[in-house]
């Protein structure tokens, strides 16, 4: 009959595994118990336009501050001159998880830095 006692390395691996599993389970229980039920709340921030070869690149940061995930998020960015729409672009984000931020870019042919005004709005999103 073989000796069934564990050596010290086996005990260390067992203890580390137990701590990892217990920590993960504890976090999941805590997250489920404290998460709210608020619908997606989508906010955006337009960055500083940068010139590229034949266009101007505008960074867009989109944040979901709600407790639910949003799917198929569509953001419209409009370049206005004297209150009139000059160019319009759309940014689509496939999945925007709760309390997360995604970044993207839209391009314009007209330079947004020359007195034009950039406006943005959420066009639509879906519940996954």
Secondary structure as the mmCIF struct_conf table of DSSP 4:
data_model
#
loop_
_struct_conf.conf_type_id
_struct_conf.id
_struct_conf.beg_label_comp_id
_struct_conf.beg_label_asym_id
_struct_conf.beg_label_seq_id
_struct_conf.end_label_comp_id
_struct_conf.end_label_asym_id
_struct_conf.end_label_seq_id
HELX_RH_AL_P HELX_RH_AL_P1 UNK A 8 UNK A 34
HELX_LH_PP_P HELX_LH_PP_P1 UNK A 38 UNK A 40
STRN STRN1 UNK A 42 UNK A 46
STRN STRN2 UNK A 50 UNK A 51
BEND BEND1 UNK A 53 UNK A 55
STRN STRN3 UNK A 56 UNK A 64
BEND BEND2 UNK A 66 UNK A 68
STRN STRN4 UNK A 70 UNK A 81
TURN_TY1_P TURN_TY1_P1 UNK A 82 UNK A 83
STRN STRN5 UNK A 84 UNK A 96
TURN_TY1_P TURN_TY1_P2 UNK A 98 UNK A 99
STRN STRN6 UNK A 100 UNK A 108
BEND BEND3 UNK A 109 UNK A 110
TURN_TY1_P TURN_TY1_P3 UNK A 112 UNK A 113
BEND BEND4 UNK A 114 UNK A 115
STRN STRN7 UNK A 117 UNK A 127
#
